[in-house]
Amino acid sequence: MFEKIDVNGENEHPLYTYLKYHSRMRGKKIKWNFGKFLIDRNGNIYQYYGLLTPPLDLDEDIKKLL
């Protein structure tokens, strides 16, 4: 859980490959480490939020998914 992994490029972790290709990112590179993926209780990607979206702005979407 605390191991450094690549989120882009040749050595990117398979989790991020999946997240990027199954979200609105459509395989684009993650630009910065403050991007956020919100996943529902069934493991479906609900939304990707870019680095400029403050975590508190996810509050309503999180409530919808609970």
PQR file of N, CA, C, O and H, with PARSE charges and radii, in Angstrom:
ATOM      1  N   MET A   1       0.816  -1.192   0.000 -0.4000 1.5000
ATOM      2  CA  MET A   1       0.000   0.000   0.000 -0.0000 2.0000
ATOM      3  C   MET A   1       0.858   1.254   0.000  0.5500 1.7000
ATOM      4  O   MET A   1       0.422   2.299  -0.483 -0.5500 1.4000
ATOM      5  N   PHE A   2       2.050   1.171   0.524 -0.4000 1.5000
ATOM      6  CA  PHE A   2       2.892   2.356   0.612 -0.0000 2.0000
ATOM      7  C   PHE A   2       4.078   2.297  -0.344  0.5500 1.7000
ATOM      8  O   PHE A   2       5.076   2.993  -0.157 -0.5500 1.4000
ATOM      9  H   PHE A   2       2.404   0.322   0.917  0.4000 1.0000
ATOM     10  N   GLU A   3       3.958   1.468  -1.356 -0.4000 1.5000
ATOM     11  CA  GLU A   3       5.022   1.330  -2.331 -0.0000 2.0000
ATOM     12  C   GLU A   3       4.794   2.325  -3.465  0.5500 1.7000
ATOM     13  O   GLU A   3       3.662   2.534  -3.901 -0.5500 1.4000
ATOM     14  H   GLU A   3       3.147   0.903  -1.508  0.4000 1.0000
ATOM     15  N   LYS A   4       5.866   2.926  -3.930 -0.4000 1.5000
ATOM     16  CA  LYS A   4       5.766   3.843  -5.061 -0.0000 2.0000
ATOM     17  C   LYS A   4       5.499   3.032  -6.327  0.5500 1.7000
ATOM     18  O   LYS A   4       6.166   2.028  -6.581 -0.5500 1.4000
ATOM     19  H   LYS A   4       6.785   2.756  -3.575  0.4000 1.0000
ATOM     20  N   ILE A   5       4.531   3.465  -7.112 -0.4000 1.5000
ATOM     21  CA  ILE A   5       4.221   2.803  -8.378 -0.0000 2.0000
ATOM     22  C   ILE A   5       4.093   3.856  -9.472  0.5500 1.7000
ATOM     23  O   ILE A   5       3.851   5.031  -9.197 -0.5500 1.4000
ATOM     24  H   ILE A   5       3.989   4.280  -6.906  0.4000 1.0000
ATOM     25  N   ASP A   6       4.258   3.420 -10.700 -0.4000 1.5000
ATOM     26  CA  ASP A   6       4.088   4.312 -11.847 -0.0000 2.0000
ATOM     27  C   ASP A   6       2.620   4.342 -12.244  0.5500 1.7000
ATOM     28  O   ASP A   6       1.956   3.306 -12.282 -0.5500 1.4000
ATOM     29  H   ASP A   6       4.455   2.465 -10.924  0.4000 1.0000
ATOM     30  N   VAL A   7       2.120   5.531 -12.538 -0.4000 1.5000
ATOM     31  CA  VAL A   7       0.723   5.670 -12.962 -0.0000 2.0000
ATOM     32  C   VAL A   7       0.618   5.979 -14.453  0.5500 1.7000
ATOM     33  O   VAL A   7      -0.481   6.010 -15.006 -0.5500 1.4000
ATOM     34  H   VAL A   7       2.660   6.373 -12.507  0.4000 1.0000
ATOM     35  N   ASN A   8       1.738   6.203 -15.090 -0.4000 1.5000
ATOM     36  CA  ASN A   8       1.813   6.454 -16.529 -0.0000 2.0000
ATOM     37  C   ASN A   8       3.019   5.730 -17.095  0.5500 1.7000
ATOM     38  O   ASN A   8       3.956   5.392 -16.371 -0.5500 1.4000
ATOM     39  H   ASN A   8       2.631   6.178 -14.640  0.4000 1.0000
ATOM     40  N   GLY A   9       2.984   5.499 -18.378 -0.4000 1.5000
ATOM     41  CA  GLY A   9       4.164   5.009 -19.075 -0.0000 2.0000
ATOM     42  C   GLY A   9       4.300   3.503 -19.139  0.5500 1.7000
ATOM     43  O   GLY A   9       3.387   2.750 -18.800 -0.5500 1.4000
ATOM     44  H   GLY A   9       2.223   5.774 -18.966  0.4000 1.0000
ATOM     45  N   GLU A  10       5.453   3.101 -19.578 -0.4000 1.5000
ATOM     46  CA  GLU A  10       5.747   1.701 -19.851 -0.0000 2.0000
ATOM     47  C   GLU A  10       5.578   0.804 -18.620  0.5500 1.7000
ATOM     48  O   GLU A  10       5.165  -0.349 -18.747 -0.5500 1.4000
ATOM     49  H   GLU A  10       6.195   3.712 -19.854  0.4000 1.0000
ATOM     50  N   ASN A  11       5.889   1.318 -17.453 -0.4000 1.5000
ATOM     51  CA  ASN A  11       5.835   0.517 -16.227 -0.0000 2.0000
ATOM     52  C   ASN A  11       4.635   0.840 -15.345  0.5500 1.7000
ATOM     53  O   ASN A  11       4.646   0.534 -14.153 -0.5500 1.4000
ATOM     54  H   ASN A  11       6.224   2.255 -17.350  0.4000 1.0000
ATOM     55  N   GLU A  12       3.593   1.461 -15.920 -0.4000 1.5000
ATOM     56  CA  GLU A  12       2.458   1.839 -15.086 -0.0000 2.0000
ATOM     57  C   GLU A  12       1.791   0.606 -14.485  0.5500 1.7000
ATOM     58  O   GLU A  12       1.734  -0.461 -15.096 -0.5500 1.4000
ATOM     59  H   GLU A  12       3.584   1.710 -16.889  0.4000 1.0000
ATOM     60  N   HIS A  13       1.299   0.789 -13.289 -0.4000 1.5000
ATOM     61  CA  HIS A  13       0.638  -0.293 -12.559 -0.0000 2.0000
ATOM     62  C   HIS A  13      -0.665  -0.657 -13.287  0.5500 1.7000
ATOM     63  O   HIS A  13      -1.361   0.233 -13.776 -0.5500 1.4000
ATOM     64  H   HIS A  13       1.346   1.656 -12.792  0.4000 1.0000
ATOM     65  N   PRO A  14      -1.004  -1.954 -13.365 -0.5600 1.5000
ATOM     66  CA  PRO A  14      -2.222  -2.379 -14.058  0.2800 2.0000
ATOM     67  C   PRO A  14      -3.502  -1.726 -13.519  0.5500 1.7000
ATOM     68  O   PRO A  14      -4.456  -1.526 -14.271 -0.5500 1.4000
ATOM     69  N   LEU A  15      -3.526  -1.401 -12.246 -0.4000 1.5000
ATOM     70  CA  LEU A  15      -4.707  -0.726 -11.695 -0.0000 2.0000
ATOM     71  C   LEU A  15      -4.947   0.599 -12.401  0.5500 1.7000
ATOM     72  O   LEU A  15      -6.081   0.917 -12.760 -0.5500 1.4000
ATOM     73  H   LEU A  15      -2.751  -1.563 -11.635  0.4000 1.0000
ATOM     74  N   TYR A  16      -3.893   1.369 -12.601 -0.4000 1.5000
ATOM     75  CA  TYR A  16      -4.056   2.668 -13.247 -0.0000 2.0000
ATOM     76  C   TYR A  16      -4.333   2.532 -14.738  0.5500 1.7000
ATOM     77  O   TYR A  16      -5.022   3.373 -15.316 -0.5500 1.4000
ATOM     78  H   TYR A  16      -2.972   1.110 -12.309  0.4000 1.0000
ATOM     79  N   THR A  17      -3.812   1.499 -15.360 -0.4000 1.5000
ATOM     80  CA  THR A  17      -4.159   1.229 -16.760 -0.0000 2.0000
ATOM     81  C   THR A  17      -5.664   1.018 -16.860  0.5500 1.7000
ATOM     82  O   THR A  17      -6.325   1.597 -17.722 -0.5500 1.4000
ATOM     83  H   THR A  17      -3.253   0.816 -14.890  0.4000 1.0000
ATOM     84  N   TYR A  18      -6.198   0.189 -15.977 -0.4000 1.5000
ATOM     85  CA  TYR A  18      -7.641  -0.083 -15.963 -0.0000 2.0000
ATOM     86  C   TYR A  18      -8.446   1.187 -15.682  0.5500 1.7000
ATOM     87  O   TYR A  18      -9.394   1.501 -16.401 -0.5500 1.4000
ATOM     88  H   TYR A  18      -5.662  -0.282 -15.277  0.4000 1.0000
ATOM     89  N   LEU A  19      -8.063   1.910 -14.635 -0.4000 1.5000
ATOM     90  CA  LEU A  19      -8.807   3.115 -14.261 -0.0000 2.0000
ATOM     91  C   LEU A  19      -8.825   4.138 -15.397  0.5500 1.7000
ATOM     92  O   LEU A  19      -9.859   4.744 -15.676 -0.5500 1.4000
ATOM     93  H   LEU A  19      -7.292   1.655 -14.050  0.4000 1.0000
ATOM     94  N   LYS A  20      -7.687   4.326 -16.044 -0.4000 1.5000
ATOM     95  CA  LYS A  20      -7.601   5.327 -17.104 -0.0000 2.0000
ATOM     96  C   LYS A  20      -8.406   4.928 -18.334  0.5500 1.7000
ATOM     97  O   LYS A  20      -9.000   5.792 -18.979 -0.5500 1.4000
ATOM     98  H   LYS A  20      -6.847   3.834 -15.817  0.4000 1.0000
ATOM     99  N   TYR A  21      -8.441   3.659 -18.672 -0.4000 1.5000
ATOM    100  CA  TYR A  21      -9.146   3.234 -19.877 -0.0000 2.0000
ATOM    101  C   TYR A  21     -10.638   3.024 -19.672  0.5500 1.7000
ATOM    102  O   TYR A  21     -11.390   2.945 -20.643 -0.5500 1.4000
ATOM    103  H   TYR A  21      -7.958   2.957 -18.148  0.4000 1.0000
ATOM    104  N   HIS A  22     -11.073   2.933 -18.424 -0.4000 1.5000
ATOM    105  CA  HIS A  22     -12.489   2.714 -18.151 -0.0000 2.0000
ATOM    106  C   HIS A  22     -13.149   3.927 -17.488  0.5500 1.7000
ATOM    107  O   HIS A  22     -14.215   3.810 -16.883 -0.5500 1.4000
ATOM    108  H   HIS A  22     -10.462   2.997 -17.636  0.4000 1.0000
ATOM    109  N   SER A  23     -12.522   5.058 -17.606 -0.4000 1.5000
ATOM    110  CA  SER A  23     -13.089   6.310 -17.088 -0.0000 2.0000
ATOM    111  C   SER A  23     -13.141   7.313 -18.232  0.5500 1.7000
ATOM    112  O   SER A  23     -12.809   6.990 -19.373 -0.5500 1.4000
ATOM    113  H   SER A  23     -11.656   5.153 -18.098  0.4000 1.0000
ATOM    114  N   ARG A  24     -13.552   8.511 -17.918 -0.4000 1.5000
ATOM    115  CA  ARG A  24     -13.627   9.544 -18.965 -0.0000 2.0000
ATOM    116  C   ARG A  24     -12.252   9.945 -19.485  0.5500 1.7000
ATOM    117  O   ARG A  24     -12.156  10.693 -20.458 -0.5500 1.4000
ATOM    118  H   ARG A  24     -13.821   8.773 -16.991  0.4000 1.0000
ATOM    119  N   MET A  25     -11.188   9.461 -18.854 -0.4000 1.5000
ATOM    120  CA  MET A  25      -9.832   9.775 -19.309 -0.0000 2.0000
ATOM    121  C   MET A  25      -9.520   9.093 -20.642  0.5500 1.7000
ATOM    122  O   MET A  25      -8.715   9.599 -21.423 -0.5500 1.4000
ATOM    123  H   MET A  25     -11.266   8.853 -18.064  0.4000 1.0000
ATOM    124  N   ARG A  26     -10.154   7.946 -20.905 -0.4000 1.5000
ATOM    125  CA  ARG A  26      -9.974   7.185 -22.142 -0.0000 2.0000
ATOM    126  C   ARG A  26      -8.502   6.928 -22.463  0.5500 1.7000
ATOM    127  O   ARG A  26      -8.081   7.014 -23.617 -0.5500 1.4000
ATOM    128  H   ARG A  26     -10.809   7.534 -20.271  0.4000 1.0000
ATOM    129  N   GLY A  27      -7.726   6.613 -21.423 -0.4000 1.5000
ATOM    130  CA  GLY A  27      -6.329   6.242 -21.616 -0.0000 2.0000
ATOM    131  C   GLY A  27      -5.335   7.382 -21.569  0.5500 1.7000
ATOM    132  O   GLY A  27      -4.135   7.148 -21.708 -0.5500 1.4000
ATOM    133  H   GLY A  27      -8.067   6.543 -20.485  0.4000 1.0000
ATOM    134  N   LYS A  28      -5.791   8.606 -21.379 -0.4000 1.5000
ATOM    135  CA  LYS A  28      -4.857   9.734 -21.310 -0.0000 2.0000
ATOM    136  C   LYS A  28      -3.980   9.623 -20.069  0.5500 1.7000
ATOM    137  O   LYS A  28      -4.312   8.913 -19.120 -0.5500 1.4000
ATOM    138  H   LYS A  28      -6.766   8.797 -21.267  0.4000 1.0000
ATOM    139  N   LYS A  29      -2.875  10.324 -20.091 -0.4000 1.5000
ATOM    140  CA  LYS A  29      -1.964  10.315 -18.951 -0.0000 2.0000
ATOM    141  C   LYS A  29      -2.539  11.102 -17.772  0.5500 1.7000
ATOM    142  O   LYS A  29      -3.214  12.117 -17.944 -0.5500 1.4000
ATOM    143  H   LYS A  29      -2.606  10.900 -20.862  0.4000 1.0000
ATOM    144  N   ILE A  30      -2.251  10.604 -16.584 -0.4000 1.5000
ATOM    145  CA  ILE A  30      -2.574  11.350 -15.372 -0.0000 2.0000
ATOM    146  C   ILE A  30      -1.528  12.450 -15.276  0.5500 1.7000
ATOM    147  O   ILE A  30      -0.329  12.172 -15.275 -0.5500 1.4000
ATOM    148  H   ILE A  30      -1.703   9.779 -16.445  0.4000 1.0000
ATOM    149  N   LYS A  31      -1.978  13.697 -15.195 -0.4000 1.5000
ATOM    150  CA  LYS A  31      -1.053  14.820 -15.271 -0.0000 2.0000
ATOM    151  C   LYS A  31      -0.335  15.115 -13.956  0.5500 1.7000
ATOM    152  O   LYS A  31       0.789  15.615 -13.964 -0.5500 1.4000
ATOM    153  H   LYS A  31      -2.952  13.923 -15.196  0.4000 1.0000
ATOM    154  N   TRP A  32      -0.963  14.815 -12.849 -0.4000 1.5000
ATOM    155  CA  TRP A  32      -0.369  15.167 -11.566 -0.0000 2.0000
ATOM    156  C   TRP A  32      -0.929  14.218 -10.523  0.5500 1.7000
ATOM    157  O   TRP A  32      -1.950  13.573 -10.763 -0.5500 1.4000
ATOM    158  H   TRP A  32      -1.877  14.409 -12.842  0.4000 1.0000
ATOM    159  N   ASN A  33      -0.290  14.121  -9.384 -0.4000 1.5000
ATOM    160  CA  ASN A  33      -0.673  13.118  -8.399 -0.0000 2.0000
ATOM    161  C   ASN A  33      -1.892  13.479  -7.552  0.5500 1.7000
ATOM    162  O   ASN A  33      -2.183  12.778  -6.583 -0.5500 1.4000
ATOM    163  H   ASN A  33       0.539  14.645  -9.189  0.4000 1.0000
ATOM    164  N   PHE A  34      -2.600  14.531  -7.883 -0.4000 1.5000
ATOM    165  CA  PHE A  34      -3.792  14.869  -7.114 -0.0000 2.0000
ATOM    166  C   PHE A  34      -5.082  14.549  -7.857  0.5500 1.7000
ATOM    167  O   PHE A  34      -6.155  14.974  -7.429 -0.5500 1.4000
ATOM    168  H   PHE A  34      -2.364  15.100  -8.671  0.4000 1.0000
ATOM    169  N   GLY A  35      -5.005  13.820  -8.944 -0.4000 1.5000
ATOM    170  CA  GLY A  35      -6.200  13.332  -9.623 -0.0000 2.0000
ATOM    171  C   GLY A  35      -6.881  12.295  -8.736  0.5500 1.7000
ATOM    172  O   GLY A  35      -6.220  11.595  -7.968 -0.5500 1.4000
ATOM    173  H   GLY A  35      -4.133  13.474  -9.292  0.4000 1.0000
ATOM    174  N   LYS A  36      -8.207  12.199  -8.844 -0.4000 1.5000
ATOM    175  CA  LYS A  36      -8.965  11.304  -7.967 -0.0000 2.0000
ATOM    176  C   LYS A  36      -9.960  10.487  -8.780  0.5500 1.7000
ATOM    177  O   LYS A  36     -10.643  11.026  -9.651 -0.5500 1.4000
ATOM    178  H   LYS A  36      -8.744  12.767  -9.468  0.4000 1.0000
ATOM    179  N   PHE A  37     -10.046   9.199  -8.502 -0.4000 1.5000
ATOM    180  CA  PHE A  37     -11.054   8.328  -9.081 -0.0000 2.0000
ATOM    181  C   PHE A  37     -12.052   7.992  -7.989  0.5500 1.7000
ATOM    182  O   PHE A  37     -11.658   7.599  -6.891 -0.5500 1.4000
ATOM    183  H   PHE A  37      -9.491   8.761  -7.794  0.4000 1.0000
ATOM    184  N   LEU A  38     -13.336   8.140  -8.274 -0.4000 1.5000
ATOM    185  CA  LEU A  38     -14.385   7.738  -7.338 -0.0000 2.0000
ATOM    186  C   LEU A  38     -14.991   6.454  -7.883  0.5500 1.7000
ATOM    187  O   LEU A  38     -15.433   6.395  -9.030 -0.5500 1.4000
ATOM    188  H   LEU A  38     -13.655   8.459  -9.166  0.4000 1.0000
ATOM    189  N   ILE A  39     -15.005   5.428  -7.039 -0.4000 1.5000
ATOM    190  CA  ILE A  39     -15.466   4.105  -7.434 -0.0000 2.0000
ATOM    191  C   ILE A  39     -16.654   3.725  -6.570  0.5500 1.7000
ATOM    192  O   ILE A  39     -16.625   3.920  -5.355 -0.5500 1.4000
ATOM    193  H   ILE A  39     -14.646   5.476  -6.107  0.4000 1.0000
ATOM    194  N   ASP A  40     -17.708   3.179  -7.190 -0.4000 1.5000
ATOM    195  CA  ASP A  40     -18.902   2.825  -6.418 -0.0000 2.0000
ATOM    196  C   ASP A  40     -18.705   1.504  -5.671  0.5500 1.7000
ATOM    197  O   ASP A  40     -17.672   0.850  -5.811 -0.5500 1.4000
ATOM    198  H   ASP A  40     -17.731   3.021  -8.177  0.4000 1.0000
ATOM    199  N   ARG A  41     -19.688   1.128  -4.893 -0.4000 1.5000
ATOM    200  CA  ARG A  41     -19.565  -0.058  -4.043 -0.0000 2.0000
ATOM    201  C   ARG A  41     -19.467  -1.362  -4.821  0.5500 1.7000
ATOM    202  O   ARG A  41     -19.103  -2.396  -4.261 -0.5500 1.4000
ATOM    203  H   ARG A  41     -20.527   1.659  -4.779  0.4000 1.0000
ATOM    204  N   ASN A  42     -19.793  -1.316  -6.115 -0.4000 1.5000
ATOM    205  CA  ASN A  42     -19.682  -2.503  -6.960 -0.0000 2.0000
ATOM    206  C   ASN A  42     -18.372  -2.547  -7.742  0.5500 1.7000
ATOM    207  O   ASN A  42     -18.147  -3.456  -8.542 -0.5500 1.4000
ATOM    208  H   ASN A  42     -20.090  -0.476  -6.570  0.4000 1.0000
ATOM    209  N   GLY A  43     -17.521  -1.568  -7.506 -0.4000 1.5000
ATOM    210  CA  GLY A  43     -16.235  -1.533  -8.184 -0.0000 2.0000
ATOM    211  C   GLY A  43     -16.244  -0.828  -9.521  0.5500 1.7000
ATOM    212  O   GLY A  43     -15.253  -0.873 -10.250 -0.5500 1.4000
ATOM    213  H   GLY A  43     -17.704  -0.830  -6.857  0.4000 1.0000
ATOM    214  N   ASN A  44     -17.359  -0.171  -9.859 -0.4000 1.5000
ATOM    215  CA  ASN A  44     -17.453   0.575 -11.118 -0.0000 2.0000
ATOM    216  C   ASN A  44     -16.889   1.974 -10.939  0.5500 1.7000
ATOM    217  O   ASN A  44     -17.075   2.604  -9.898 -0.5500 1.4000
ATOM    218  H   ASN A  44     -18.163  -0.135  -9.266  0.4000 1.0000
ATOM    219  N   ILE A  45     -16.205   2.447 -11.957 -0.4000 1.5000
ATOM    220  CA  ILE A  45     -15.663   3.799 -11.902 -0.0000 2.0000
ATOM    221  C   ILE A  45     -16.812   4.772 -12.112  0.5500 1.7000
ATOM    222  O   ILE A  45     -17.454   4.769 -13.162 -0.5500 1.4000
ATOM    223  H   ILE A  45     -16.054   1.935 -12.803  0.4000 1.0000
ATOM    224  N   TYR A  46     -17.062   5.589 -11.126 -0.4000 1.5000
ATOM    225  CA  TYR A  46     -18.141   6.577 -11.210 -0.0000 2.0000
ATOM    226  C   TYR A  46     -17.657   7.827 -11.938  0.5500 1.7000
ATOM    227  O   TYR A  46     -18.341   8.345 -12.822 -0.5500 1.4000
ATOM    228  H   TYR A  46     -16.540   5.592 -10.273  0.4000 1.0000
ATOM    229  N   GLN A  47     -16.459   8.312 -11.556 -0.4000 1.5000
ATOM    230  CA  GLN A  47     -15.984   9.566 -12.132 -0.0000 2.0000
ATOM    231  C   GLN A  47     -14.489   9.732 -11.849  0.5500 1.7000
ATOM    232  O   GLN A  47     -13.957   9.200 -10.875 -0.5500 1.4000
ATOM    233  H   GLN A  47     -15.903   7.891 -10.838  0.4000 1.0000
ATOM    234  N   TYR A  48     -13.846  10.470 -12.711 -0.4000 1.5000
ATOM    235  CA  TYR A  48     -12.469  10.915 -12.482 -0.0000 2.0000
ATOM    236  C   TYR A  48     -12.524  12.417 -12.267  0.5500 1.7000
ATOM    237  O   TYR A  48     -13.216  13.134 -12.990 -0.5500 1.4000
ATOM    238  H   TYR A  48     -14.278  10.903 -13.502  0.4000 1.0000
ATOM    239  N   TYR A  49     -11.791  12.885 -11.272 -0.4000 1.5000
ATOM    240  CA  TYR A  49     -11.722  14.311 -10.961 -0.0000 2.0000
ATOM    241  C   TYR A  49     -10.271  14.743 -11.100  0.5500 1.7000
ATOM    242  O   TYR A  49      -9.373  14.110 -10.544 -0.5500 1.4000
ATOM    243  H   TYR A  49     -11.229  12.302 -10.685  0.4000 1.0000
ATOM    244  N   GLY A  50     -10.046  15.797 -11.824 -0.4000 1.5000
ATOM    245  CA  GLY A  50      -8.695  16.290 -12.053 -0.0000 2.0000
ATOM    246  C   GLY A  50      -8.071  16.915 -10.835  0.5500 1.7000
ATOM    247  O   GLY A  50      -8.692  17.024  -9.778 -0.5500 1.4000
ATOM    248  H   GLY A  50     -10.775  16.311 -12.276  0.4000 1.0000
ATOM    249  N   LEU A  51      -6.847  17.318 -10.997 -0.4000 1.5000
ATOM    250  CA  LEU A  51      -6.072  17.848  -9.879 -0.0000 2.0000
ATOM    251  C   LEU A  51      -6.634  19.138  -9.303  0.5500 1.7000
ATOM    252  O   LEU A  51      -6.368  19.453  -8.143 -0.5500 1.4000
ATOM    253  H   LEU A  51      -6.342  17.229 -11.856  0.4000 1.0000
ATOM    254  N   LEU A  52      -7.391  19.881 -10.068 -0.4000 1.5000
ATOM    255  CA  LEU A  52      -7.929  21.144  -9.550 -0.0000 2.0000
ATOM    256  C   LEU A  52      -9.217  20.971  -8.754  0.5500 1.7000
ATOM    257  O   LEU A  52      -9.707  21.937  -8.169 -0.5500 1.4000
ATOM    258  H   LEU A  52      -7.607  19.625 -11.010  0.4000 1.0000
ATOM    259  N   THR A  53      -9.771  19.772  -8.720 -0.4000 1.5000
ATOM    260  CA  THR A  53     -10.997  19.522  -7.965 -0.0000 2.0000
ATOM    261  C   THR A  53     -10.639  19.238  -6.508  0.5500 1.7000
ATOM    262  O   THR A  53      -9.989  18.235  -6.216 -0.5500 1.4000
ATOM    263  H   THR A  53      -9.373  18.988  -9.196  0.4000 1.0000
ATOM    264  N   PRO A  54     -11.056  20.109  -5.597 -0.5600 1.5000
ATOM    265  CA  PRO A  54     -10.773  19.864  -4.179  0.2800 2.0000
ATOM    266  C   PRO A  54     -11.533  18.629  -3.687  0.5500 1.7000
ATOM    267  O   PRO A  54     -12.663  18.396  -4.117 -0.5500 1.4000
ATOM    268  N   PRO A  55     -10.943  17.848  -2.808 -0.5600 1.5000
ATOM    269  CA  PRO A  55     -11.609  16.646  -2.304  0.2800 2.0000
ATOM    270  C   PRO A  55     -13.009  16.913  -1.736  0.5500 1.7000
ATOM    271  O   PRO A  55     -13.896  16.071  -1.874 -0.5500 1.4000
ATOM    272  N   LEU A  56     -13.213  18.050  -1.115 -0.4000 1.5000
ATOM    273  CA  LEU A  56     -14.533  18.352  -0.552 -0.0000 2.0000
ATOM    274  C   LEU A  56     -15.604  18.501  -1.626  0.5500 1.7000
ATOM    275  O   LEU A  56     -16.793  18.372  -1.333 -0.5500 1.4000
ATOM    276  H   LEU A  56     -12.492  18.734  -1.003  0.4000 1.0000
ATOM    277  N   ASP A  57     -15.203  18.769  -2.857 -0.4000 1.5000
ATOM    278  CA  ASP A  57     -16.175  18.874  -3.951 -0.0000 2.0000
ATOM    279  C   ASP A  57     -16.754  17.516  -4.358  0.5500 1.7000
ATOM    280  O   ASP A  57     -17.718  17.457  -5.121 -0.5500 1.4000
ATOM    281  H   ASP A  57     -14.237  18.874  -3.095  0.4000 1.0000
ATOM    282  N   LEU A  58     -16.177  16.441  -3.859 -0.4000 1.5000
ATOM    283  CA  LEU A  58     -16.683  15.104  -4.150 -0.0000 2.0000
ATOM    284  C   LEU A  58     -17.802  14.704  -3.193  0.5500 1.7000
ATOM    285  O   LEU A  58     -18.427  13.658  -3.366 -0.5500 1.4000
ATOM    286  H   LEU A  58     -15.394  16.488  -3.239  0.4000 1.0000
ATOM    287  N   ASP A  59     -18.050  15.520  -2.203 -0.4000 1.5000
ATOM    288  CA  ASP A  59     -18.994  15.210  -1.131 -0.0000 2.0000
ATOM    289  C   ASP A  59     -20.364  14.765  -1.645  0.5500 1.7000
ATOM    290  O   ASP A  59     -20.871  13.728  -1.218 -0.5500 1.4000
ATOM    291  H   ASP A  59     -17.543  16.370  -2.062  0.4000 1.0000
ATOM    292  N   GLU A  60     -20.960  15.520  -2.539 -0.4000 1.5000
ATOM    293  CA  GLU A  60     -22.298  15.178  -3.043 -0.0000 2.0000
ATOM    294  C   GLU A  60     -22.292  13.879  -3.845  0.5500 1.7000
ATOM    295  O   GLU A  60     -23.208  13.066  -3.725 -0.5500 1.4000
ATOM    296  H   GLU A  60     -20.548  16.363  -2.886  0.4000 1.0000
ATOM    297  N   ASP A  61     -21.264  13.689  -4.658 -0.4000 1.5000
ATOM    298  CA  ASP A  61     -21.173  12.455  -5.434 -0.0000 2.0000
ATOM    299  C   ASP A  61     -20.984  11.249  -4.508  0.5500 1.7000
ATOM    300  O   ASP A  61     -21.561  10.189  -4.747 -0.5500 1.4000
ATOM    301  H   ASP A  61     -20.520  14.350  -4.756  0.4000 1.0000
ATOM    302  N   ILE A  62     -20.201  11.404  -3.483 -0.4000 1.5000
ATOM    303  CA  ILE A  62     -20.002  10.315  -2.526 -0.0000 2.0000
ATOM    304  C   ILE A  62     -21.314   9.983  -1.835  0.5500 1.7000
ATOM    305  O   ILE A  62     -21.643   8.809  -1.659 -0.5500 1.4000
ATOM    306  H   ILE A  62     -19.732  12.266  -3.289  0.4000 1.0000
ATOM    307  N   LYS A  63     -22.060  10.993  -1.445 -0.4000 1.5000
ATOM    308  CA  LYS A  63     -23.360  10.768  -0.790 -0.0000 2.0000
ATOM    309  C   LYS A  63     -24.319  10.025  -1.722  0.5500 1.7000
ATOM    310  O   LYS A  63     -25.074   9.160  -1.275 -0.5500 1.4000
ATOM    311  H   LYS A  63     -21.793  11.947  -1.587  0.4000 1.0000
ATOM    312  N   LYS A  64     -24.292  10.361  -3.022 -0.4000 1.5000
ATOM    313  CA  LYS A  64     -25.150   9.672  -3.995 -0.0000 2.0000
ATOM    314  C   LYS A  64     -24.841   8.184  -4.052  0.5500 1.7000
ATOM    315  O   LYS A  64     -25.735   7.359  -4.242 -0.5500 1.4000
ATOM    316  H   LYS A  64     -23.679  11.064  -3.385  0.4000 1.0000
ATOM    317  N   LEU A  65     -23.573   7.851  -3.886 -0.4000 1.5000
ATOM    318  CA  LEU A  65     -23.151   6.465  -4.030 -0.0000 2.0000
ATOM    319  C   LEU A  65     -23.308   5.633  -2.755  0.5500 1.7000
ATOM    320  O   LEU A  65     -23.206   4.406  -2.790 -0.5500 1.4000
ATOM    321  H   LEU A  65     -22.847   8.521  -3.731  0.4000 1.0000
ATOM    322  N   LEU A  66     -23.554   6.303  -1.639 -0.4000 1.5000
ATOM    323  CA  LEU A  66     -23.688   5.545  -0.377 -0.0000 2.0000
ATOM    324  C   LEU A  66     -25.021   4.836  -0.282  0.5500 1.7000
ATOM    325  O   LEU A  66     -25.291   4.159   0.710 -0.5500 1.4000
ATOM    326  H   LEU A  66     -23.636   7.299  -1.609  0.4000 1.0000
TER
END
